[in-house]
């Protein structure tokens, strides 16, 4: 049986959903894309101040051809800040490699290294060091690369690479029929035709759930393509305490995201969970939870980034 037409690309970020676990917020109230990009630029520039340099290193006006980009590669996102500097060093390549191992950026933890090879042997080496953490960015790294330059000389390149986060939620834009679940009417027997849920009422375009405490809830689990395809497999009704815990967990899910990122999802079977939450003075609020592949939570208006 063919899988339903649901989202098949994502970011591969692991977080905890509907289990009471917590994850740090990926954005802060009042954050803007411009503000986060500005903070990322400052972070990248600060990282470059940490680069250890051999005595006599001469700054280059442009990057050498042998080190034309960040030594660990350029992240495939558009919300990227990359600040770099390059130098020529009067030191043979083998000696410079030893010097770099002995002179690391103070207070930075090494998180990766790379070696490039050619017909003549090693053509470049690089180390990656973790930068600071912030709600404004997904990752922050200092990358230092080195390559031979002939005649007993070498070249160095350092990059402050920061992937900043866009705090504007992703739209829940899947095309196709949408399901509506209410606590009063219970769980439908199948979700075979649906690509998501639909909601009405205010407060759902910037948040997964509205302000206030839900009073009760209903969880509906559905098979994907395995077993009895797309059939209802489990139903659970939630009291006030359980539904409050769920709402707090949902409030911790990150809505901010890198822009322009495209990755391949792990294999998913299209199994889903639909959650209906009751609030005083408004219609029930539904959530659509993709349980496998590139998982996400959506409310019909917005969705979390994939994880």
HUPEHU-V683342 format. One record per residue. N is the residue number from 1. RES is the residue in one letter. PHI is phi in radians with two decimals (* if undefined). OMEGA is omega in degrees with one decimal (none if undefined). BURIAL is # if it has 16 or more other C-alpha atoms within 10 Angstrom, else .. Layout:
# HUPEHU-V683342
N_RES_PHI_OMEGA_BURIAL ; N_RES_PHI_OMEGA_BURIAL
This chain:
# HUPEHU-V683342
1_X_*_-178.8_. ; 2_X_-1.27_178.2_. ; 3_X_-1.33_176.6_. ; 4_X_-1.16_-175.8_# ; 5_X_-1.38_176.6_. ; 6_X_-2.04_-173.5_. ; 7_X_-1.06_-176.1_# ; 8_X_-2.19_172.7_# ; 9_X_-2.27_-178.9_# ; 10_X_-2.99_-172.5_# ; 11_X_-1.96_176.1_# ; 12_X_1.17_-179.2_# ; 13_X_-1.80_-174.9_. ; 14_X_-1.61_174.1_. ; 15_X_-2.47_-173.6_# ; 16_X_-1.84_-176.7_. ; 17_X_-2.20_172.0_# ; 18_X_1.01_179.9_. ; 19_X_-2.14_-176.9_. ; 20_X_1.50_177.8_. ; 21_X_-1.28_-178.2_. ; 22_X_-2.15_173.0_# ; 23_X_-2.51_-177.0_# ; 24_X_-1.11_176.1_. ; 25_X_-1.08_179.2_. ; 26_X_-1.55_178.0_# ; 27_X_-2.63_179.5_# ; 28_X_-2.15_-180.0_. ; 29_X_-1.02_179.2_. ; 30_X_1.49_179.8_. ; 31_X_-1.20_177.0_# ; 32_X_-2.27_177.5_# ; 33_X_-1.09_179.4_# ; 34_X_-1.10_179.9_. ; 35_X_-1.12_179.6_# ; 36_X_-1.14_177.4_# ; 37_X_-1.13_178.1_# ; 38_X_-1.11_177.5_. ; 39_X_-1.11_178.8_# ; 40_X_-1.14_177.9_# ; 41_X_-1.09_178.6_# ; 42_X_-1.11_178.5_. ; 43_X_-1.10_-179.7_# ; 44_X_-1.07_178.9_# ; 45_X_-1.17_177.2_# ; 46_X_-1.14_179.3_. ; 47_X_-1.02_-179.3_# ; 48_X_-1.16_177.9_# ; 49_X_-1.25_-177.5_. ; 50_X_-1.58_-173.6_# ; 51_X_-1.23_174.5_# ; 52_X_-1.34_-178.0_. ; 53_X_-2.20_174.1_# ; 54_X_-1.12_177.3_. ; 55_X_-1.03_177.5_. ; 56_X_1.53_178.1_. ; 57_X_-1.07_-177.2_# ; 58_X_-1.94_-178.8_. ; 59_X_-1.21_178.4_. ; 60_X_-1.71_-179.9_. ; 61_X_-1.31_179.6_. ; 62_X_-2.50_-178.3_. ; 63_X_-1.23_175.3_# ; 64_X_-1.19_-178.7_# ; 65_X_-1.06_-179.2_. ; 66_X_-1.26_178.3_# ; 67_X_-2.33_-172.1_# ; 68_X_-1.41_179.6_. ; 69_X_-2.65_176.3_# ; 70_X_-0.92_-172.1_# ; 71_X_-1.11_179.7_# ; 72_X_-1.65_-178.6_# ; 73_X_1.73_-179.3_. ; 74_X_-1.68_178.2_. ; 75_X_-1.00_-176.8_. ; 76_X_-1.51_175.9_. ; 77_X_-2.43_175.7_. ; 78_X_-1.67_177.0_. ; 79_X_-1.52_-172.3_# ; 80_X_-2.23_168.6_# ; 81_X_-2.04_177.0_# ; 82_X_-2.30_174.9_# ; 83_X_-1.88_-177.7_# ; 84_X_-2.37_169.4_# ; 85_X_-2.43_-178.5_# ; 86_X_-2.38_-177.1_# ; 87_X_-2.46_167.3_# ; 88_X_-1.82_-174.8_# ; 89_X_-2.16_177.9_# ; 90_X_-1.44_-175.4_# ; 91_X_-2.69_176.6_# ; 92_X_-1.01_-174.6_# ; 93_X_-1.04_-179.0_# ; 94_X_-1.08_179.5_. ; 95_X_-1.20_179.1_. ; 96_X_-1.11_177.8_# ; 97_X_-1.04_177.4_# ; 98_X_-1.11_-179.0_. ; 99_X_-1.08_179.8_. ; 100_X_-1.14_177.6_# ; 101_X_-1.14_-177.0_. ; 102_X_-1.60_-177.4_. ; 103_X_-2.28_-178.0_. ; 104_X_-1.76_177.4_# ; 105_X_-1.02_-175.4_# ; 106_X_-1.09_175.2_. ; 107_X_1.34_-178.7_. ; 108_X_-1.84_-179.1_# ; 109_X_-1.65_177.5_. ; 110_X_-1.24_-178.2_# ; 111_X_-2.14_178.7_. ; 112_X_-3.06_175.0_. ; 113_X_-2.67_-177.9_. ; 114_X_-2.57_175.7_. ; 115_X_-2.40_176.4_. ; 116_X_-1.86_-176.9_. ; 117_X_-2.13_173.4_. ; 118_X_-2.41_-179.6_. ; 119_X_-1.07_-178.1_. ; 120_X_-1.57_-178.6_. ; 121_X_2.05_-178.7_. ; 122_X_-1.23_-178.8_. ; 123_X_-1.87_178.0_# ; 124_X_-2.93_174.8_# ; 125_X_-2.35_179.8_# ; 126_X_-2.73_174.8_# ; 127_X_-2.25_179.2_# ; 128_X_-2.12_-178.2_# ; 129_X_-2.19_-177.5_# ; 130_X_-1.26_173.5_# ; 131_X_-1.56_178.9_# ; 132_X_-1.42_175.7_. ; 133_X_-1.73_-179.6_. ; 134_X_-2.85_172.0_# ; 135_X_-1.12_-176.6_# ; 136_X_-1.43_-178.7_# ; 137_X_-2.46_177.7_# ; 138_X_-1.46_-179.6_# ; 139_X_-2.60_-179.9_# ; 140_X_-2.56_-175.0_# ; 141_X_-2.47_170.6_# ; 142_X_-1.82_-178.9_# ; 143_X_-2.01_-178.6_# ; 144_X_-2.15_179.9_# ; 145_X_-2.04_179.1_# ; 146_X_-2.43_179.4_# ; 147_X_-2.61_177.5_# ; 148_X_-1.25_179.2_# ; 149_X_-2.20_177.4_# ; 150_X_1.43_176.9_. ; 151_X_0.95_176.7_. ; 152_X_1.25_179.7_. ; 153_X_-2.01_177.6_# ; 154_X_-2.48_174.5_# ; 155_X_-2.17_177.9_# ; 156_X_-2.14_170.6_# ; 157_X_-2.40_175.9_# ; 158_X_-2.14_179.3_# ; 159_X_-2.19_165.0_# ; 160_X_-1.65_-172.4_# ; 161_X_-1.96_-177.0_# ; 162_X_-2.27_173.6_# ; 163_X_-1.70_-176.6_# ; 164_X_-1.55_-173.9_# ; 165_X_-1.84_173.1_# ; 166_X_-1.49_-175.6_# ; 167_X_-1.34_179.7_# ; 168_X_-1.31_-175.9_# ; 169_X_-1.08_173.9_# ; 170_X_-1.23_177.4_# ; 171_X_-1.31_172.2_# ; 172_X_-1.48_-167.5_# ; 173_X_-2.00_178.1_. ; 174_X_-1.03_-177.5_. ; 175_X_-1.70_178.7_. ; 176_X_2.47_-179.1_. ; 177_X_-1.09_-179.7_. ; 178_X_-2.16_-174.4_. ; 179_X_-1.64_173.1_# ; 180_X_-2.16_-179.3_# ; 181_X_-2.09_174.1_# ; 182_X_-2.17_179.6_# ; 183_X_-1.13_-178.1_# ; 184_X_-1.14_-175.4_. ; 185_X_-1.68_174.5_. ; 186_X_1.37_-175.0_. ; 187_X_-1.48_172.0_# ; 188_X_-1.09_-175.3_. ; 189_X_-1.31_-178.1_. ; 190_X_-2.69_172.4_# ; 191_X_-2.08_-170.2_# ; 192_X_-1.04_-173.0_# ; 193_X_-1.60_-163.4_. ; 194_X_-1.85_178.2_# ; 195_X_-1.93_-178.8_# ; 196_X_3.01_-178.9_# ; 197_X_-2.07_176.6_# ; 198_X_-2.24_179.6_# ; 199_X_-2.35_172.2_# ; 200_X_-2.31_179.7_. ; 201_X_1.78_-174.4_. ; 202_X_-1.41_168.6_. ; 203_X_1.45_-175.5_. ; 204_X_-2.08_-179.6_# ; 205_X_-1.69_176.1_# ; 206_X_-2.15_-179.0_# ; 207_X_-2.38_175.1_# ; 208_X_-1.17_-178.2_# ; 209_X_-2.26_179.7_# ; 210_X_-1.27_173.1_# ; 211_X_-1.12_179.6_. ; 212_X_1.77_-178.4_. ; 213_X_-1.72_173.5_# ; 214_X_-1.23_-176.4_# ; 215_X_-1.78_178.2_# ; 216_X_-2.81_-178.1_# ; 217_X_-2.70_179.1_# ; 218_X_-2.46_176.8_# ; 219_X_-2.01_179.4_# ; 220_X_-2.18_178.7_# ; 221_X_-1.83_-178.5_# ; 222_X_-2.25_171.6_# ; 223_X_-1.07_166.7_# ; 224_X_-1.62_-178.0_# ; 225_X_-1.37_-178.6_# ; 226_X_-1.53_179.3_. ; 227_X_1.14_176.0_. ; 228_X_-1.38_-166.6_. ; 229_X_-0.95_173.1_# ; 230_X_1.12_179.8_# ; 231_X_-1.54_175.7_# ; 232_X_-1.13_-177.1_# ; 233_X_-2.00_-175.3_. ; 234_X_-2.77_177.8_. ; 235_X_-2.31_176.6_. ; 236_X_-2.44_174.2_. ; 237_X_-1.70_-173.2_. ; 238_X_-2.03_174.1_# ; 239_X_-1.47_-173.5_. ; 240_X_-1.07_-177.1_. ; 241_X_-1.17_-178.1_. ; 242_X_-1.15_-177.6_. ; 243_X_-1.25_175.0_# ; 244_X_-1.19_176.6_# ; 245_X_-1.10_178.8_# ; 246_X_-1.09_-179.4_# ; 247_X_-1.09_177.7_# ; 248_X_-1.15_177.0_# ; 249_X_-1.09_179.0_# ; 250_X_-1.11_-179.4_# ; 251_X_-1.15_-179.7_# ; 252_X_-1.53_-177.2_# ; 253_X_-1.21_-177.4_# ; 254_X_-1.29_174.7_# ; 255_X_-1.76_176.8_# ; 256_X_-1.26_-170.7_# ; 257_X_-2.82_169.3_# ; 258_X_-1.23_176.9_# ; 259_X_-1.57_172.5_# ; 260_X_1.32_-177.4_. ; 261_X_-1.45_176.1_. ; 262_X_-2.34_175.9_. ; 263_X_-2.33_-180.0_. ; 264_X_-1.56_179.0_. ; 265_X_-1.24_165.2_# ; 266_X_-1.14_-176.7_. ; 267_X_-1.08_177.2_. ; 268_X_-2.15_-178.7_# ; 269_X_-1.88_178.2_# ; 270_X_1.24_174.0_# ; 271_X_-1.24_-174.5_# ; 272_X_-2.43_170.8_# ; 273_X_-2.29_174.8_# ; 274_X_-1.99_-178.7_# ; 275_X_-2.04_173.4_# ; 276_X_-2.00_-179.4_# ; 277_X_-2.12_179.9_# ; 278_X_-1.66_175.7_# ; 279_X_-2.20_178.6_# ; 280_X_-1.16_172.3_. ; 281_X_1.37_178.7_. ; 282_X_-2.70_176.3_. ; 283_X_-1.09_174.8_. ; 284_X_-0.95_179.5_# ; 285_X_-1.90_-179.4_# ; 286_X_-1.75_171.3_# ; 287_X_-2.24_176.5_# ; 288_X_-1.92_-176.4_# ; 289_X_-2.07_173.9_# ; 290_X_-1.41_-168.7_# ; 291_X_-1.65_-178.5_# ; 292_X_-2.34_-176.9_# ; 293_X_1.16_172.1_# ; 294_X_-1.42_-173.2_# ; 295_X_-1.37_178.6_# ; 296_X_-2.85_173.7_# ; 297_X_-2.19_-177.2_# ; 298_X_-2.38_179.5_# ; 299_X_-2.07_-178.6_# ; 300_X_1.63_176.5_# ; 301_X_-1.96_-178.2_# ; 302_X_-2.32_179.2_# ; 303_X_-2.54_172.9_# ; 304_X_-1.27_169.2_# ; 305_X_-1.21_-178.4_# ; 306_X_-1.17_177.5_# ; 307_X_-2.52_none_#
